Amino acid sequence: MLDWELIKEDGTKYYVDTSISLIRDDHGKAIGFRGILRDITERKRSEKKQKDLEAQLYQAQKMETVGRLAGGVAHDFNNLLSIILGYGELMLASLGKGHPHHEMLTQIYQAGIRAQELTRQLLAFSRKQILEMKVVDVNGVVTGFEKLLRRLIGEDTQLTLALSSDPLMVNADIAQMEQVLMNLAVNARDAMPDGGALTIETKAVELDEAYAGTRPGVIPGSYALISVSDTGCGMDKDILERIFEPFFTTKERDKGTGLGLATSYGIVKQHQGNI
């Protein structure tokens, strides 16, 4: 029994399985074949849907596990950094700028500040940071951040805003929403070294049970959608499966930490959203 992918005259693909048997005459001589085709398109679609769901569930579970690990490490590391930075600040205050050790101590203190920023991003990914939530209009957040975004992406990239005509009120931390927009804009810019187009769209959407049923973790209901798209080089399937992992990056060693999308993932999830 064999499965085949066939194409109808209108270009639609469908699947059949075939059962072929040998036909013999009364003397046992082979005189032909008998073939039976059965349409199994729905079964194939169901199997693919199940396979996709399993892959998404595995990815969600993996991100949850990595998030717990990253959150635990970041919390402990942040406690150690608090001691280093605290004593570093006291020592800097007690030493004058003319002291021979002042410059070296300043470098140590600034390295601690950079390390603290990394732990902050890890805490964001693991959804353990403290949010300052209030009711805001998504459109207002985007337009309020537009000027900075334009400076960030440069003159070679055209920024287009396609915002909902109606206010989109959500309960959110404005600074964290801006962080997500900035991370996505930076990725878009880096994917378009020769310039291009970046589009940010907002609209109200209703996610039904059929949609949620194909995406683990999604709860049906009314949502505010922020869509960020660009004309960059894109990515293949293997990269797509890892883009939210902490420290995973396709950029050169000194071009990125691999925490931008991981941080965005954590922020969106902590807001009870999806990305």
C-alpha positions as a printed Julia matrix, in Angstrom:
275×3 Matrix{Float64}:
   0.0     0.0     0.0
   1.44    3.36   -1.06
   0.52    7.01   -0.37
   0.6     9.53   -3.2
   0.3    13.3    -3.44
  -1.75   14.24   -6.51
  -2.76   17.55   -8.05
  -6.19   18.33   -9.45
  -6.76   20.38  -12.6
  -7.36   23.51  -10.5
  -3.98   23.05   -8.76
  -5.4    21.74   -5.49
  -3.32   19.03   -3.83
  -4.89   15.89   -2.41
  -3.64   12.59   -1.07
  -4.59    9.0    -1.86
  -3.42    5.6    -0.77
  -3.25    2.83   -3.32
  -3.82   -0.87   -3.03
  -2.58   -2.87   -6.02
  -3.07   -6.58   -6.59
  -2.08   -8.92   -9.41
  -4.79  -10.43  -11.62
  -4.21  -13.96  -12.9
  -6.15  -16.12  -15.35
  -7.39  -19.63  -14.65
  -3.92  -21.01  -15.39
  -2.2   -18.73  -12.95
  -0.71  -16.48  -15.6
  -0.45  -12.79  -14.74
  -2.74  -10.83  -17.06
  -3.06   -7.5   -15.33
  -3.28   -5.43  -12.15
  -6.18   -4.2   -10.06
  -5.72   -0.85   -8.34
  -7.86    0.86   -5.73
  -7.36    4.54   -4.82
  -8.77    5.96   -1.59
  -8.84    9.68   -0.78
  -7.0    10.23    2.53
  -6.66   14.02    2.34
  -8.56   14.67    5.56
  -6.51   12.07    7.42
  -3.28   13.66    6.19
  -4.45   17.11    7.24
  -5.42   15.8    10.66
  -2.04   14.1    11.08
  -0.22   17.3    10.09
  -2.32   19.38   12.47
  -1.56   16.94   15.31
   2.15   16.98   14.48
   2.22   20.79   14.42
   0.43   20.95   17.78
   2.89   18.54   19.33
   5.8    20.61   18.02
   4.29   23.83   19.41
   3.6    22.2    22.76
   7.17   20.92   22.92
   8.46   24.41   22.11
   6.26   25.99   24.8
   7.41   23.45   27.39
  11.05   24.0    26.41
  10.69   27.78   26.76
   9.02   27.33   30.15
  11.88   25.14   31.37
  14.57   27.47   30.06
  12.69   30.4    31.6
  12.66   28.83   35.05
  16.37   28.06   34.79
  17.25   31.54   33.54
  15.09   33.18   36.2
  16.75   31.26   39.02
  20.25   32.02   37.79
  19.43   35.68   37.15
  17.92   36.11   40.62
  20.97   34.67   42.4
  23.36   36.55   40.14
  21.47   39.8    40.73
  21.88   39.38   44.5
  25.65   39.01   44.07
  25.78   42.02   41.77
  23.93   44.14   44.32
  26.78   43.54   46.78
  29.46   44.25   44.15
  27.77   47.45   42.97
  26.95   48.6    46.49
  30.51   48.36   47.76
  31.83   49.64   44.43
  29.73   52.78   44.73
  30.9    53.34   48.32
  34.54   52.93   47.31
  34.16   55.33   44.37
  32.61   57.89   46.68
  35.51   57.58   49.14
  38.25   57.79   46.52
  38.96   61.01   44.71
  39.29   61.11   40.92
  43.0    61.64   41.34
  43.46   58.34   43.16
  45.51   55.83   41.1
  42.84   53.13   41.56
  39.84   55.33   40.71
  39.81   54.57   36.96
  40.16   50.81   37.43
  37.41   50.81   40.07
  35.18   52.8    37.71
  35.65   50.14   35.0
  34.72   47.42   37.5
  31.61   49.33   38.56
  30.5    49.96   34.95
  31.01   46.28   34.1
  28.74   45.46   37.04
  26.09   47.83   35.66
  26.25   46.08   32.27
  25.98   42.69   33.97
  22.96   43.96   35.91
  21.31   44.9    32.61
  21.83   41.34   31.34
  20.23   39.91   34.48
  17.32   42.34   34.03
  16.76   40.96   30.54
  16.94   37.39   31.82
  14.38   38.23   34.51
  12.16   39.72   31.8
  12.45   36.51   29.78
  11.58   34.39   32.83
   8.61   36.71   33.6
   9.88   37.53   37.08
  10.34   41.28   36.79
   8.05   43.75   38.55
   5.68   45.51   36.12
   4.09   48.93   36.56
   0.71   48.16   35.03
  -1.88   50.76   34.04
  -4.54   51.2    31.38
  -2.98   52.61   28.21
  -3.87   53.08   24.54
  -1.64   50.88   22.38
  -1.8    53.46   19.57
  -0.58   56.14   21.96
   2.38   54.01   23.04
   3.42   53.43   19.42
   3.09   57.07   18.34
   4.82   58.27   21.51
   7.77   56.03   20.68
   7.82   56.83   16.95
  10.49   59.55   17.04
  12.96   57.34   18.9
  12.24   54.43   16.55
  12.98   56.59   13.51
  16.34   57.59   14.95
  17.04   53.97   15.85
  16.45   52.46   12.4
  18.18   55.24   10.46
  17.35   57.22    7.35
  17.7    54.26    4.95
  14.7    52.5     6.44
  11.16   53.78    5.88
   8.88   53.48    8.92
   5.15   53.19    8.28
   2.5    53.19   11.01
  -0.87   51.6    10.18
  -2.76   52.18   13.4
  -6.3    51.27   14.37
  -8.77   54.13   13.96
 -10.23   53.3    17.38
  -8.32   53.4    20.69
  -6.94   50.02   21.82
  -7.02   50.09   25.6
  -4.97   47.47   27.44
  -3.52   46.96   30.9
   0.24   47.16   30.39
   3.62   48.5    31.45
   4.46   51.27   28.94
   8.22   51.0    29.38
   8.11   47.26   28.73
   5.93   47.7    25.64
   8.47   50.22   24.34
  11.24   47.72   25.06
   9.53   45.11   22.87
   9.04   47.64   20.04
  12.69   48.67   20.26
  13.94   45.06   20.23
  11.86   44.22   17.17
  12.89   47.43   15.39
  16.58   46.71   16.03
  16.21   43.2    14.62
  14.41   44.6    11.58
  17.13   47.2    11.02
  19.89   44.6    11.27
  18.06   42.38    8.76
  18.05   45.27    6.25
  21.69   46.5     6.06
  20.96   48.32    2.78
  17.71   49.85    4.02
  14.12   48.81    3.47
  10.67   49.2     4.96
   9.45   48.65    8.52
   5.71   48.57    9.18
   3.98   48.63   12.56
   0.28   47.86   12.51
  -2.28   47.81   15.32
  -5.83   46.53   15.37
  -8.39   44.8    17.56
  -8.69   41.06   16.96
 -10.9    38.29   18.29
  -9.14   34.97   18.81
 -11.68   32.15   18.71
 -11.44   28.61   20.04
 -10.45   27.26   16.61
  -7.43   29.59   16.53
  -6.5    28.93   20.16
  -6.85   25.17   19.63
  -3.89   25.21   17.23
  -1.63   27.3    19.48
  -0.81   26.02   22.97
  -1.1    28.68   25.66
  -3.46   30.94   23.71
  -6.74   31.75   25.47
  -9.72   32.72   23.26
 -10.91   36.31   23.64
 -10.45   39.92   22.54
  -6.89   41.14   22.01
  -4.99   44.17   20.8
  -2.66   43.14   17.98
   0.68   44.82   17.29
   2.18   43.54   14.06
   5.8    44.38   13.19
   6.99   43.43    9.7
   9.97   44.32    7.53
  11.44   43.67    4.1
  14.58   42.02    5.45
  16.28   38.75    4.6
  14.0    36.59    6.76
  15.01   33.32    8.39
  14.84   29.59    7.76
  12.83   27.05    9.72
  15.73   25.93   11.94
  16.44   29.49   13.09
  12.75   30.22   13.53
  12.46   27.39   16.05
  15.17   28.94   18.26
  14.63   32.7    18.01
  13.25   33.07   21.55
  16.03   31.1    23.25
  18.25   33.25   25.51
  21.68   34.0    24.0
  20.78   32.48   20.62
  21.8    34.87   17.85
  22.74   34.75   14.18
  24.65   38.03   14.45
  28.4    38.42   14.75
  29.92   38.0    18.2
  30.03   41.7    19.07
  26.79   42.64   17.32
  24.22   41.24   19.77
  23.66   39.36   23.01
  20.88   37.08   21.78
  18.55   38.42   24.49
  16.4    40.84   22.47
  13.72   38.41   21.31
  13.98   36.33   24.49
  13.26   39.47   26.51
  10.37   40.39   24.21
   8.93   36.88   24.59
   9.02   37.13   28.39
   7.49   40.61   28.46
   4.61   39.65   26.17
   3.92   36.45   28.1
   4.01   38.32   31.44
   1.33   40.62   29.99
  -0.82   37.51   29.32
  -0.23   37.96   25.59
   1.22   35.88   22.78
   4.07   36.34   20.32
